[in-house]
Amino acid sequence: MDVAVWAVSMALALGLGLLLLLITGVICTVYSDSVLPPGIQGPGKLRLIYAVQVTIAVLGNIVHSLGLGSGSQLAVIRYLRGKVLGTTHKKAAGLEITDEVFDGVPVRVYRPLPRAAGRRRGVLYFHGGGWVFGSINEYDHLCQYIARESGSVVVSVEYRLAPEHRYPAQLDDCLTATLRFIRTAADYRVDNSRIVVSGDSAGGNLTAAVCLRVSGLEEESPELPPLRAQVMIYPALQMVDFTLPSYRQNQCVPLLFRTRMAFFYLHYLNGEVSLGEEVVDGQHLPLELRAAYRKWINGDLIPDQFKAGGHRPSPPQTPDNEAVDLLKRSLEPTFSPLLASDAAISKMPPAYILTCQFDVLRDDGLLFKKRLEDNGVPVSWHHVPDGFHGIVSFFDNGYLTFPSGKLAVDNIVAFLKDI
């Protein structure tokens, strides 16, 4: 056999073998690591989406290990995610879309056409992705839909990401974009008394944090109009307690595992990801603070219908002094909004909160709903009984569309249209 033909044959055989090994590994991971409880919508499609995520992560690890990608391992995975998920959709009819920069922060602005004679409402959107992933491209289709269907001017914010940038860089970018939009609203024919901040997952965290910061600034700057509302879609609101009922019930439910949520929090905070086990076990909190926070973060405060299997409070864990010291900034209200004071909570704008039954972050949303209502802040709540974390991103994705995701997005649009 010709040497060249032999070499090509061996290369093809090796490539095929590696591909089969990759596929086998992904299948084993998807079926061994994840749990799809009865009642969850589209379990087959959800497994497929999770398999794609696992494949991207594995390929990213391989590329980084071979030295073929620049930057951190997460940066390589982010690049691959962008290639797979970040395709900008065809511009919908009736929208003017421009990429702009608000005081150094890249944004994408969606303006409904024809231009209205009066002033429209404005909506800022902070994407999800654990403060590590996500982009305005990945959320382009959703923002187009919200702008078109609600008749709002939507500003999607491309905030900086971890691990290259840590807390509070992401918050600073979102706050900068928000203040710029408020102050230049007239340039976009937006009524600056009808500006809403919104986001999903990590973006829901940034939404609450921006509201806390803006409400604080209003005392210093009386000319600054208050935000009209905050829309939080399955928000991440605390790094205190990973034993709430939703964390226990859904710890291995895609698309967000309990350990993965700790991983994202730690990358956002300071990169001390080796402390993930201590965080999940609650060893990053002094005992006196854990007891103090139970008035706000406590499984007993969750409505009974969400305590499937009963709620058993975890016994206090002996604090790890290193974890306590390194992670103390996680107790700042702009990192964990559920820890904000009653006085600060009472000044927040009316809220819309969306939760999903099969989501580790479900109880964060429920507890924040209670805190807002206890402090006199109106709350509109939409619960997706068969939903999982991330379902809103699949509201219109061909075969991978989830009807409950579409209903959720339309519910958000209806809320906005009433503002």
MOVENJO-V6914 format. One line per field, one symbol per residue. phi: phi as a letter, one per 20 degrees, with the letter a starting at -180 (. if undefined). psi: psi as a letter, one per 40 degrees, with the letter a starting at -180 (. if undefined). burial: b if it has 24 or more other ideal C-beta (glycine too) atoms within 12 Angstrom, else e. A space follows every 50 residues. Layout:
phi = ???
psi = ???
burial = ???
This chain:
phi = .ggfffffffffffffffffffffffffffeeedcdfgnfflgfffffff fffffffffffffffemecenfgfffffffgffedefffgfffncdccec cdlndfbcdddfdffffeeefdcecdfepmmddnafffdffffgfffffe mdeddedeffceefcdgdgffgfffgfffffffdgffdldffecdddbrd lgfffffffffffffffffecgffffffacdddkfecadecddggffffd fcefdbefffffgfgffffbneffegffffeneecfgffgfffffdcagf efggfddgnnddgffgeffegffgffdfffefgfecgfeffgffffeffg cccdccgdbfegfgffffgfffffdnefcdccddfdecfnfffdebcmge edgfffffffffgffffee
psi = hhdddddddddddddddddddddddddddddddihhiheihfdddddddd dddddddddddddddefeiiaiddddddddddddeehhihhiieihhihi hhfehhihhhhiiihidahiiihhhhiaefedaiidddedddddddddde fihhhhhgiiiiedhihfdddddddddddddddedddefhheefhhiiii bdddddddddddddddddddgdehiiidihhhhgiheifdheeidddddf dfhiehidddddddddddceegeeedddddeeeehiddddddeeedghde ehideefheihhhiihihihddddddedeeehdedgdeeiidddddeiii ihhhiidfhdedddddddddddddeehhhhhhhhdeiiheddefegfbdf hhddddddddddddddde.
burial = eeeeeeeeeeeeeeeeeeeeeeeeebeeebeebbbbbeebbbbebbbbbb bbbbbbbbbbeebeeeeeeeeebbbbbbbbbbeebbeebeebeebbbeeb ebeebebbbbbbeeeeeeebbbbbbbbbbbbbbbbbbbbbbbbbbbbbbb bbbbbbbbbbbbbebbbbbbbbbbbbbbbbbbbebeebbbbbebbbbbbb bbbbbbbbbbbbbbbeeeeeeeeebbbbbbbbbbbbbbbbbbbbbbbbbb bbbbbbbbebbbbbbbbbbbbbbebbebbbbbbbbbeebbeebbebbbbe bbeeebeeeebeeeeeeeebeebbeebebbbbbbbbbbbbeeebbebbbb bbbbbbbbbbbbbbbbbbbbbbeeeebebbbbbbebbbbbbbbbbbbeeb ebebbbbbbebbbebbeeb
